[in-house]
C-alpha cells in the first residue's frame, strides 16, 4: 500500500533592516532559526556565511545605514537567499583578491559556497541572490535519512489511522476525513507511544530522556 508523504512547509519570509555591522549577528541568527524550522540544519553554517558576505557587501559598497531587505525562500529544491538595496550603481563583482588583502573576497566566498549567484536590477532596487543546494528530492520533502524515512512512513500510517477513526462511516464510503496537521499527528503519536510505555510498565520520563540522548548524541 502506498503511504501518503507528509509535506514540509517552508514559507518564504522577508525582513527589512538597516545595513549596519551591528545587525549581522541578528541576521545570521534569524537565518539559522528559519532553516532549522525547515529541517535544513545542515545548511545553517553555509547560509549564515552567505548572509554575512551579502550584507557586508552592501555596508562596504553602498554605505552603512542603507535600508535593505533580507529574504529567504525555496526555489525548487534549493534555498534562495536575497539581499535587496536601493543602489543601482554599486554592483557586486567577483574579484580575485591578493593573498594579503583584508577585503575583496566577499562574492568569491559566496560563489564558492553557493550553487550559483547573481544580481537582478529592478526599477528602484537591486537584488543580490544566491542559491544553496539542499539535497532534497522534492521541494516539500525532507533530508534522506533512514531514521527519518522510517518515521515518515510511520507518521503516514498513523495519520491514515487517525483519519479513519475520526471520519467514521464517511471513511468507509471513500469520503476524505478531516485534515490532520503534521504537528498534531506527531504530538498524538508521541502521546500514544508514551501511553504504550506506561501500560507496559516503563517510565515515560526515562523513555523521553533516552530518546533525547539518542538524538543529541549522534
C-alpha positions in Angstrom: 0.0 0.0 0.0 1.3 3.4 -0.9 1.6 5.7 2.1 1.0 9.5 1.9 4.0 11.7 2.0 3.9 14.4 4.7 4.9 17.7 3.1 7.4 20.0 4.9 6.0 23.6 4.8 8.8 26.2 4.1 7.1 29.6 3.9 9.3 32.3 2.5 10.0 35.4 4.6 11.4 38.9 4.2 13.0 41.1 6.8 13.7 44.8 6.4 16.9 46.1 8.2 19.5 48.9 8.2 22.8 47.7 6.7 25.0 48.1 9.8 27.7 45.8 11.2 25.7 45.5 14.4 22.8 43.9 12.5 24.9 40.9 11.2 24.6 38.8 14.3 20.8 39.1 14.4 20.5 38.4 10.6 22.6 35.3 11.0 20.6 34.2 14.0 17.2 34.5 12.3 18.5 32.8 9.1 19.6 29.8 11.2 16.3 29.8 13.1 14.3 29.5 9.9 16.5 26.9 8.4 16.2 24.7 11.5 12.5 25.1 11.4 12.6 24.0 7.8 14.5 20.9 8.8 17.6 22.1 6.9 20.1 22.1 9.8 23.0 21.1 7.6 22.7 24.4 5.6 22.8 26.8 8.6 26.6 27.5 8.5 26.7 28.0 4.7 23.6 30.2 4.7 24.8 32.3 7.6 28.2 32.8 5.8 26.4 33.9 2.6 24.1 36.3 4.5 27.2 37.8 6.2 29.0 38.4 2.9 26.0 39.7 1.0 25.1 42.2 3.8 28.8 43.2 4.3 28.9 43.9 0.6 26.1 46.4 1.0 27.7 48.0 4.0 31.1 48.4 2.3 30.0 49.4 -1.2 26.6 51.1 -0.8 27.2 52.5 2.7 26.4 51.9 6.4 22.8 52.5 7.3 21.4 51.7 3.8 17.8 50.4 4.0 17.9 46.8 2.9 15.9 43.6 2.9 16.9 40.0 3.5 14.7 37.3 2.0 14.8 33.5 2.4 12.8 31.1 0.4 12.8 27.9 -1.7 13.5 27.9 -5.4 12.6 24.3 -6.4 14.8 22.2 -4.1 17.3 25.0 -3.4 17.3 27.6 -0.7 17.4 31.1 -2.2 18.9 34.0 -0.2 18.3 37.5 -1.4 19.6 40.9 -0.2 17.9 43.9 -1.7 19.2 47.5 -1.6 18.3 50.8 -3.4 21.6 51.5 -5.1 21.6 50.5 -8.8 25.2 51.6 -9.4 27.3 49.6 -6.9 27.0 46.1 -8.5 28.7 43.1 -6.8 31.6 41.7 -8.7 33.7 38.6 -8.4 37.2 39.8 -7.7 40.5 37.9 -7.2 41.8 39.4 -4.0 45.5 39.3 -3.2 46.5 36.8 -0.5 47.3 39.6 2.0 44.3 41.7 1.2 41.9 42.4 4.1 38.8 42.6 1.8 37.5 41.9 -1.7 36.8 38.2 -1.1 33.0 38.6 -0.3 31.5 37.5 -3.5 34.2 34.9 -4.1 33.2 33.3 -0.8 29.6 33.4 -1.8 30.4 31.9 -5.2 32.5 29.1 -3.6 29.7 28.3 -1.0 26.5 28.6 -3.1 25.4 26.6 -6.1 25.0 29.8 -8.1 24.6 33.5 -7.5 23.6 36.6 -9.4 22.2 40.2 -9.4 18.8 41.4 -10.6 18.2 45.0 -11.4 14.7 46.3 -10.8 13.2 49.8 -11.2 14.1 51.0 -7.7 16.5 48.4 -6.3 18.9 45.7 -7.0 18.7 42.1 -5.7 21.8 40.1 -5.0 21.0 36.5 -4.6 22.5 33.1 -4.2 21.1 29.5 -4.0 22.3 26.7 -1.8 21.8 23.0 -2.8 19.7 21.2 -0.2 20.0 17.6 -1.3 16.2 17.3 -1.2 14.4 15.1 -3.7 11.4 17.4 -3.9 10.6 20.9 -2.7 8.4 19.8 0.2 10.5 16.8 1.1 12.9 16.0 3.9 16.5 15.1 4.0 17.1 11.4 3.0 17.9 9.6 6.2 17.0 6.0 7.2 15.5 7.0 10.6 13.6 10.0 9.1 12.3 7.8 6.3 11.1 5.2 8.9 9.4 7.9 10.9 7.8 9.4 7.7 6.3 6.0 6.9 5.0 5.5 10.4 3.5 9.0 10.6 1.8 8.5 7.3 0.2 5.2 8.5 -0.7 6.8 11.8 -2.3 9.8 10.0 -4.4 7.4 7.9 -5.5 5.5 11.0 -6.5 8.8 12.8 -8.4 9.9 9.7 -10.3 6.6 9.6 -11.0 6.8 13.4 -12.3 10.4 13.3 -14.1 10.1 9.9 -16.3 7.1 10.9 -18.8 6.0 8.3 -17.6 8.5 5.8 -14.2 6.9 5.5 -15.8 3.5 4.6 -17.6 5.2 1.7 -14.4 6.8 0.4 -15.0 10.3 1.8 -12.0 12.2 3.0 -11.7 12.8 6.7 -10.5 16.0 8.4 -7.1 17.3 7.5 -4.7 16.4 10.3 -1.6 18.7 10.6 1.8 17.1 10.9 2.4 18.8 14.2 -0.8 17.4 15.6 0.0 14.0 14.2 3.5 13.9 15.7 2.1 15.0 19.1 -0.6 12.4 19.0 1.8 9.6 18.0 4.3 10.6 20.8 1.5 10.7 23.3 0.2 7.3 22.3 3.7 5.8 22.4 4.2 7.2 26.0 0.8 5.7 26.9 2.0 2.4 25.5 5.2 2.6 27.5 3.3 3.4 30.7 0.9 0.5 30.1 3.9 -1.8 29.8 5.5 -0.6 33.0 8.1 1.8 31.6 8.7 5.3 33.0 7.7 7.9 30.4 10.4 10.4 31.6 13.0 7.6 31.2 11.8 6.9 27.7 11.9 10.6 26.7 15.4 11.0 28.3 16.6 8.0 26.3 15.2 9.4 23.1 16.8 12.8 23.6 20.1 11.2 24.4 20.0 9.2 21.1 19.1 12.4 19.1 21.8 14.7 20.6 24.4 12.0 21.0 24.5 11.5 17.2 
